[in-house]
Amino acid sequence: EGEKKALCLLKNGFNCIALGGAWNFGSRKKKIEFLPELEEFKWQKRKVYICYDSDAIYNNSVVMAELELAIKLWQRG
């Protein structure tokens, strides 16, 4: 569903990145904290909006993933 929402944003003139799931900015199985594909972006001084699903109010894992992604982006400036 994230991919469909990203297509809508792109169609309406916004730049965006879609993740297939809340934790898909890395891979615990492969011990990758932040995907190399995401490392290629220049994150310094870039305003980023993290828009996860509204079920975050009911799903603590989504809230934790959102915070973890925010920290990873903050660490990159």
MOHUWO-V440434 format. One line per field, one symbol per residue. ss: DSSP state (~ for helix, > for strand, _ for the rest). phi: phi as a letter, one per 20 degrees, with the letter a starting at -180 (. if undefined). psi: psi as a letter, one per 20 degrees, with the letter a starting at -180 (. if undefined). A space follows every 50 residues. Layout:
ss: ???
phi: ???
psi: ???
//
This chain:
ss: _~~~~~~~~~~_______________>____>___~~~~___________ ___~~~~__~~~~~~~~~~~~~~~~__
phi: .ffffffffgfendebcddfageeebbfgeldfbggfffffeefldfcde cefffgfdcffffffffffgfffffen
psi: hhhghghggghjjqprppqirhjkiaohgjlohpphhhhhqoipkppppo nrqijhhiohhggggggggggggghj.
//
